[in-house]
């Protein structure tokens, strides 16, 4: 059943009083068929020192290369099929990541969504925290899909007005009731990132995605649609996102957004980095887009200099998103306390 679901990043099955850190992993396919796996670590009320982070290279894949390494981190290589990174310390109440590597499926088994991972440290007391991962199959997103709706807006399987996935693209769409008068089709197509086709900016951007959107019939809607689009790689929450749209060959800068917590179609949803446990995508950005065919192509990106910022605290998330977030140290198993809320579909 497809339904809007709020899930808790890094915090399943863990009591903060019992552990000093929490580990989570994500995975996604690249267009060339390789898989990007990323590890995130969240700390509690005390900093960790002499830290080692390990992410398992899952069975059925082989390690190709280290990708995104947070600032101040050293990649130590692969030991016994585990990618290992080391760093001097992680501050208290901090999320750090992604630690990312590329793997290639060997065709011998199922490619999983979330490999196992662990973090070890010497202070505040020597210890190791592990994450068992998830062995569900990682879905490869399709580049194009459509959804049809009418004056009732987008409907979930229960017939409730809610966000829906557009085909198998990983793109989410929410159309409120009363936005259109007739049966309407929205089609999205993910395009290959080509810097030469995208506008030059004063500060270079790392482009998260390039999409083409078509809406038929192209009538002026009474209410805005809301879209959520997958990023092409996992990113640290809280990064400012620049958005540009292309109407008949002329690029126009749109309002900026923050990568992380956003209002999505009236729902409190975080669009951070990891809900591939649901359907294999590591990150989403959220934009309210003109529903009347105002553009047919748009791109969104983060500053290249910010892409590997690598850390964020609950205080920074609160400042960035204007939403009170809970210190990691106070999070308890099974609660709705958050450092970053993610959107999921199941």
C-alpha positions as CSV (number, residue, x, y, z in Angstrom):
1,X,0.0,0.0,0.0
2,X,1.3,3.4,-0.9
3,X,0.9,5.9,1.9
4,X,2.7,9.0,3.3
5,X,4.9,7.8,6.1
6,X,7.2,9.8,8.4
7,X,10.2,7.8,9.3
8,X,13.1,8.5,11.7
9,X,16.6,8.8,10.4
10,X,19.2,6.6,12.1
11,X,17.1,5.8,15.1
12,X,15.3,2.5,14.7
13,X,15.6,0.1,17.5
14,X,18.0,2.2,19.5
15,X,17.7,3.8,23.0
16,X,19.9,6.9,23.3
17,X,20.6,6.2,27.0
18,X,22.2,2.9,26.0
19,X,24.4,4.0,23.1
20,X,26.7,6.9,22.2
21,X,26.1,6.7,18.5
22,X,23.7,5.5,15.8
23,X,24.6,4.3,12.3
24,X,22.4,4.2,9.2
25,X,23.1,3.3,5.5
26,X,21.5,4.0,2.2
27,X,21.9,2.8,-1.4
28,X,21.0,3.8,-4.9
29,X,21.7,2.8,-8.5
30,X,23.6,5.1,-10.8
31,X,22.7,5.2,-14.5
32,X,25.7,3.0,-15.4
33,X,24.3,0.2,-13.3
34,X,26.8,0.6,-10.4
35,X,25.5,1.2,-6.9
36,X,26.3,4.0,-4.5
37,X,26.3,3.1,-0.8
38,X,26.5,5.7,1.9
39,X,26.9,5.6,5.7
40,X,25.8,8.2,8.2
41,X,26.7,8.4,11.9
42,X,24.8,10.4,14.6
43,X,26.2,11.1,18.0
44,X,24.6,11.5,21.4
45,X,25.2,14.0,24.2
46,X,29.0,13.4,24.2
47,X,31.6,13.7,21.5
48,X,33.3,10.6,20.2
49,X,37.1,10.3,19.8
50,X,39.5,8.1,17.8
51,X,36.6,7.1,15.5
52,X,36.5,4.4,12.8
53,X,33.5,4.0,10.5
54,X,32.9,0.9,8.4
55,X,30.4,0.1,5.7
56,X,30.1,-3.4,4.4
57,X,30.5,-4.1,0.7
58,X,27.3,-6.2,0.3
59,X,27.3,-9.8,-1.1
60,X,26.6,-9.8,-4.8
61,X,28.7,-6.6,-5.3
62,X,32.4,-5.7,-5.5
63,X,34.0,-2.5,-4.3
64,X,35.0,-0.1,-7.1
65,X,36.0,3.2,-5.5
66,X,35.7,5.5,-2.5
67,X,33.5,8.6,-3.4
68,X,32.4,11.2,-0.9
69,X,34.6,11.5,2.2
70,X,33.6,14.1,4.8
71,X,36.1,16.8,5.6
72,X,38.8,15.7,8.0
73,X,38.2,12.0,7.3
74,X,40.8,9.5,6.0
75,X,39.7,6.6,3.8
76,X,41.7,3.6,4.9
77,X,40.7,1.2,2.2
78,X,38.7,-2.0,2.2
79,X,39.4,-4.7,4.8
80,X,37.6,-8.0,4.8
81,X,35.0,-6.6,2.5
82,X,34.4,-3.5,4.7
83,X,35.1,0.0,3.5
84,X,36.8,1.9,6.4
85,X,37.1,5.6,7.2
86,X,38.9,7.1,10.3
87,X,38.7,10.5,11.9
88,X,39.9,12.1,15.2
89,X,36.5,12.9,16.6
90,X,32.8,13.6,16.0
91,X,31.2,16.4,18.1
92,X,28.3,15.8,20.3
93,X,24.7,16.0,18.9
94,X,26.0,15.9,15.4
95,X,25.2,14.0,12.2
96,X,28.1,13.3,9.9
97,X,27.9,11.8,6.4
98,X,27.7,10.6,3.8
99,X,30.7,8.3,3.7
100,X,30.1,6.9,0.3
101,X,31.6,4.2,-2.0
102,X,30.7,2.7,-5.4
103,X,30.1,-1.0,-5.8
104,X,29.4,-3.1,-8.9
105,X,26.8,-5.9,-8.9
106,X,28.3,-9.2,-10.0
107,X,25.0,-10.7,-11.0
108,X,25.3,-13.5,-8.4
109,X,22.7,-12.3,-5.9
110,X,20.2,-9.6,-4.9
111,X,21.5,-6.0,-4.6
112,X,20.3,-4.9,-1.2
113,X,19.0,-1.5,0.0
114,X,21.0,-1.0,3.1
115,X,24.3,-2.8,3.9
116,X,25.5,-3.4,7.5
117,X,27.7,-0.7,9.1
118,X,29.5,0.1,12.3
119,X,31.3,2.9,14.2
120,X,33.9,2.4,16.8
121,X,35.4,5.0,19.2
122,X,37.5,5.3,22.4
123,X,35.7,8.1,24.2
124,X,33.5,8.8,26.1
125,X,34.1,5.0,26.7
126,X,35.5,2.5,24.3
127,X,32.8,0.9,22.3
128,X,31.3,-0.1,18.9
129,X,27.8,0.5,17.6
130,X,26.5,-1.7,14.7
131,X,23.7,-1.5,12.2
132,X,22.4,-4.7,10.8
133,X,21.2,-3.2,7.5
134,X,18.2,-4.4,5.4
135,X,18.4,-7.2,2.9
136,X,15.4,-6.0,0.8
137,X,16.1,-5.6,-2.9
138,X,17.2,-2.2,-4.1
139,X,15.0,-0.9,-6.9
140,X,16.5,0.8,-9.9
141,X,14.4,3.9,-10.7
142,X,13.0,4.4,-14.1
143,X,13.8,7.6,-16.0
144,X,10.2,8.4,-17.1
145,X,6.7,8.0,-15.7
146,X,3.2,9.5,-15.6
147,X,0.3,9.9,-13.2
148,X,-3.3,10.7,-14.0
149,X,-5.7,12.5,-11.6
150,X,-8.8,14.7,-11.7
151,X,-10.6,17.3,-9.5
152,X,-10.1,15.1,-6.5
153,X,-6.3,15.5,-6.7
154,X,-3.8,12.8,-6.3
155,X,-5.2,9.8,-4.3
156,X,-3.6,7.0,-2.4
157,X,-4.8,3.5,-2.4
158,X,-7.4,4.3,0.2
159,X,-8.8,7.1,-1.9
160,X,-7.3,9.8,0.4
161,X,-5.9,13.0,-1.1
162,X,-2.2,12.4,-0.6
163,X,1.2,12.4,-2.3
164,X,1.8,9.6,-4.9
165,X,4.8,8.3,-6.7
166,X,4.9,9.1,-10.4
167,X,5.3,5.7,-12.0
168,X,8.6,4.1,-10.8
169,X,10.6,7.3,-11.1
170,X,10.9,7.9,-7.4
171,X,9.4,11.4,-8.0
172,X,6.5,12.3,-5.6
173,X,3.6,14.5,-6.6
174,X,0.9,16.0,-4.5
175,X,-2.1,17.7,-6.1
176,X,-4.7,19.1,-3.7
177,X,-8.4,18.6,-4.2
178,X,-9.9,21.3,-6.4
179,X,-6.6,22.2,-8.2
180,X,-7.9,21.1,-11.6
181,X,-11.3,20.7,-13.3
182,X,-10.7,17.9,-15.7
183,X,-8.7,14.7,-16.0
184,X,-5.0,15.7,-16.0
185,X,-1.8,13.9,-16.7
186,X,1.6,14.8,-15.3
187,X,4.7,13.2,-16.9
188,X,8.3,13.6,-15.6
189,X,11.5,12.5,-17.3
190,X,14.9,12.5,-15.6
191,X,17.6,13.8,-17.9
192,X,21.4,13.3,-17.9
193,X,23.3,16.0,-16.1
194,X,25.2,18.0,-18.7
195,X,26.9,21.1,-17.3
196,X,27.1,22.6,-20.7
197,X,23.2,22.6,-21.0
198,X,22.7,24.2,-17.5
199,X,23.2,27.8,-16.7
200,X,26.5,29.1,-15.4
201,X,26.3,30.5,-11.8
202,X,28.6,33.0,-10.0
203,X,29.4,30.2,-7.5
204,X,29.6,26.8,-9.3
205,X,26.8,24.4,-8.5
206,X,26.9,20.6,-8.2
207,X,23.7,19.7,-10.0
208,X,21.5,17.4,-8.0
209,X,19.1,16.7,-10.8
210,X,17.7,17.8,-14.2
211,X,14.1,17.0,-15.1
212,X,11.6,17.6,-17.8
213,X,7.9,18.1,-16.7
214,X,4.8,18.1,-18.9
215,X,1.3,18.7,-17.8
216,X,-1.8,18.1,-20.1
217,X,-4.1,19.8,-20.6
218,X,-2.1,23.0,-19.9
219,X,-4.8,24.9,-18.1
220,X,-4.3,27.3,-15.2
221,X,-4.8,25.3,-12.1
222,X,-6.5,26.8,-9.0
223,X,-3.9,25.5,-6.6
224,X,-0.2,24.7,-6.9
225,X,1.2,21.2,-7.3
226,X,4.1,20.0,-5.1
227,X,6.9,17.8,-6.4
228,X,9.7,16.0,-4.6
229,X,12.6,14.8,-6.9
230,X,15.4,12.4,-6.1
231,X,18.9,13.7,-5.9
232,X,21.5,11.7,-7.8
233,X,23.6,11.2,-4.7
234,X,23.2,11.2,-1.0
235,X,23.9,14.6,0.6
236,X,24.2,16.1,4.1
237,X,20.8,17.6,5.2
238,X,20.5,21.4,5.5
239,X,22.3,22.4,2.3
240,X,20.8,25.3,0.5
241,X,19.5,24.3,-2.9
242,X,19.3,26.6,-6.0
243,X,16.6,26.0,-8.5
244,X,16.5,27.0,-12.2
245,X,13.7,26.6,-14.8
246,X,13.9,26.6,-18.5
247,X,11.0,28.0,-20.6
248,X,11.6,28.0,-24.3
249,X,15.4,28.1,-24.0
250,X,15.6,30.8,-21.3
251,X,16.8,29.8,-17.9
252,X,15.3,31.5,-14.9
253,X,16.4,31.4,-11.3
254,X,13.7,30.3,-8.9
255,X,13.4,30.6,-5.1
256,X,16.0,28.7,-3.2
257,X,15.2,25.8,-0.9
258,X,16.9,23.9,1.9
259,X,17.8,20.2,1.4
260,X,16.2,18.6,4.4
261,X,13.0,19.5,6.2
262,X,10.2,21.0,4.1
263,X,6.5,21.3,3.9
264,X,5.3,19.0,1.2
265,X,1.8,19.4,0.0
266,X,0.7,20.5,3.5
267,X,2.4,17.5,5.1
268,X,5.4,17.9,7.5
269,X,8.0,15.9,5.6
270,X,11.7,16.0,5.6
271,X,13.4,15.5,2.3
272,X,16.9,14.7,3.5
273,X,18.9,11.8,2.3
274,X,17.8,8.3,3.1
275,X,14.6,6.5,2.6
276,X,15.8,3.8,0.3
277,X,14.3,1.3,2.7
278,X,11.1,2.3,1.0
279,X,12.1,2.3,-2.7
280,X,15.8,2.8,-3.2
281,X,16.4,6.5,-3.4
282,X,18.8,8.4,-1.1
283,X,17.6,12.0,-1.3
284,X,14.8,14.3,-2.3
285,X,14.4,18.0,-2.8
286,X,11.0,19.6,-2.5
287,X,9.6,22.4,-4.8
288,X,6.3,23.9,-5.4
289,X,6.1,24.1,-9.2
290,X,3.7,26.0,-11.5
291,X,1.0,23.6,-12.5
292,X,0.0,25.3,-15.7
293,X,2.9,24.4,-18.0
294,X,5.0,27.5,-17.0
295,X,8.2,25.6,-17.7
296,X,9.2,22.3,-19.3
297,X,12.6,21.7,-17.8
298,X,14.4,22.5,-14.6
299,X,17.5,21.7,-12.6
300,X,18.5,22.1,-9.0
301,X,21.8,22.0,-7.3
302,X,23.9,22.8,-4.2
303,X,27.1,24.8,-4.1
304,X,30.1,22.6,-5.1
305,X,32.0,24.1,-2.1
306,X,29.2,23.0,0.3
307,X,28.4,19.5,-1.1
308,X,30.9,17.8,1.2
309,X,30.1,19.9,4.3
310,X,29.5,16.6,5.9
311,X,28.2,17.6,9.3
312,X,25.0,19.1,10.7
313,X,23.6,19.6,14.3
314,X,20.1,19.7,15.5
315,X,20.6,23.5,16.2
316,X,21.7,24.1,12.6
317,X,18.7,22.1,11.3
318,X,16.4,24.2,13.5
319,X,17.9,27.4,12.2
320,X,17.9,26.3,8.5
321,X,14.4,24.9,8.4
322,X,12.6,27.0,11.1
323,X,11.4,23.8,12.7
324,X,12.4,22.8,16.2
325,X,14.5,19.6,16.1
326,X,15.3,17.3,18.9
327,X,18.9,16.8,20.1
328,X,20.1,13.4,19.2
329,X,20.9,12.8,22.9
330,X,17.2,12.9,23.8
331,X,15.9,10.5,21.2
332,X,14.4,7.3,22.4
333,X,13.4,4.2,20.6
334,X,9.9,4.3,19.1
335,X,9.3,8.0,19.6
336,X,8.6,10.7,17.0
337,X,11.5,12.9,18.2
338,X,13.6,13.9,15.3
339,X,16.9,15.2,14.1
340,X,15.7,15.1,10.5
341,X,12.3,13.9,9.4
342,X,12.3,12.0,6.1
343,X,9.5,11.2,3.7
344,X,8.8,7.6,2.8
345,X,6.4,5.6,0.8
346,X,5.4,2.0,1.6
